[in-house]
């Protein structure tokens, strides 16, 4: 029988279970030059995906040539969407987006203004037709949204890129909106499914984790402001556009944020190799508010983060290796919580 949902409680509340948790050494994550710009266009959030889906039977309405394609209209009226936090501090980032899927989702989501899309010059005898079609689809969507599009040489795009393989397209946009922890707590009628990361500095891991979390139904993400990677071009590319749909909060200190979550009645479960029990065996009702806390590979959870969690669980490792990277461990953990939330009582 799963215990009742915890009410507000101070950070010193004893962790669930019959025995007090021993403090153990943290494990791993599984347990752990200048640019001439065209006049910016404005995305239209309400019509982006409809416009993309309405183009069937060819793309004859958007003829391309070597010349720059520019959208001149601006949407009238106030721009809607999540409130953007103060620019003080590092913030979330995300102003440069690279990769075909990431740029496509940026345009379709319509949650922030896109100022420009750069694409490589294409030849009629392009050796990879699928890649050519994907780029043309991005151009069509951008033109529909009146977002300026510029064709540049491959050398120019490589100079502009911050990742090894921008896949022929780069977009510039407003920063991602930064949410408050209170915003995340209010989701899912007060029963949010959150993920927090502790000291994750690899952009590929963070992007992959955000992608898996979004697919598993996570409703919010918590990032430390210091000693952690935020949303870089590599993160947006690895997330395949998931950053456009994942509400994220940046906090000054993760242990303090964990205490706030617990005081709001959220179960906080750390994931670490030295956890007391397997994640699959913990006795909590995942349909209630829950937050998974994931540490960096190698270092695992910090001491204070471990102490603030309600409990610390592990992922059983049955092979010869002693760890999973944080993106893989996080994907497994997110889907275990998603399974429990979908299963209902019992």
Buried (B, 14 or more C-beta within 10 A) or exposed (E): EBEEBBEEBEBEEEBBEEEEBEEBEBBBBBBBEEEEEBEBBBBBBEBBBEBBEEBEEEBEEBEBEEEEBBBEEEBEEEEEBBEBBEEEEEBBBBBBBBBBBBBBBBBBBBBBBBBBBBBBEBEEEEEEEEBBEBBBBBBBBBBBBBBBBBBBEEEBBEEBBBBEEBBBBBBBBBBBBBBBBEBBBBBBEEBBBBBBBBBBEBBBBBBBBBBBBBBBBBBBBBBBBEEBBBBBBBBBBBBBBBBBEBBBBBBEEBBBBBBBBBBBBBBBBBBBBBBBEEBBEBEBBBBBBBBBBBBBBBBBBBEBBBBBBBBBBBBEBEEEEEBBBBBBBBBBBBBBBBEBBEEEEE
